[in-house]
């Protein structure tokens, strides 16, 4: 399913025009991204929780040369599904 598919379904289910549904869906995604960029947790009841976590830096290895390469610390988005999602996907 793509973002366009979501927009079409929202428009059909609510009776909105697709252009209005697109604005709503895009703004929702924008607010989620902005909150995560600030380091905040986004909790959507019955859907799941988005959190930003830090991965520690470590030493990696270049597979071509075998040389040790430092991998810096970085932040990644983690998603934990909610109970309703777990039950429906199971």
C-alpha positions, -999 to +999 in steps of 0.1 A: +000+000+000+013+034-009+006+069+004-016+074-026-037+043-018-042+056+018-053+090+004-078+073-020-092+052+009-095+081+032-112+102+006-137+074-003-145+066+034-150+102+045-165+117+014-136+142+011-121+153-021-088+135-027-069+168-027-082+175+008-075+140+020-039+144+006-034+175+027-046+158+058-025+127+053+006+147+044+002+170+074-002+140+097+031+126+084+048+160+087+038+163+123+050+128+131+084+135+114+087+169+132+081+154+166+106+126+160+132+152+147+128+169+181+135+136+199+099+132+211+079+099+212+048+097+191+022+074+205-008+065+183-033+044+205-042+010+190-016+016+163+019+018+179+047+040+192+075+057+173+106+064+193+140+078+184+169+057+198+206+062+196+228+035+182+263+034+198+293+039+177+313+007+170+341-007+150+331-023+117+351-040+090+354-032+053+346-065+037+367-057+006+399-048+024+394-063+058+404-029+073+387-019+106+365+012+101+349+032+129+311+035+126+298+067+143+269+069+167+236+077+150+199+081+157+173+057+143+135+056+145+121+025+163+085+014+159+066-008+184+032-020+173+002-015+195-020-044+208-047-040+182-022-041+154-005-071+169-038-090+171-049-081+136-016-089+119-012-122+138 
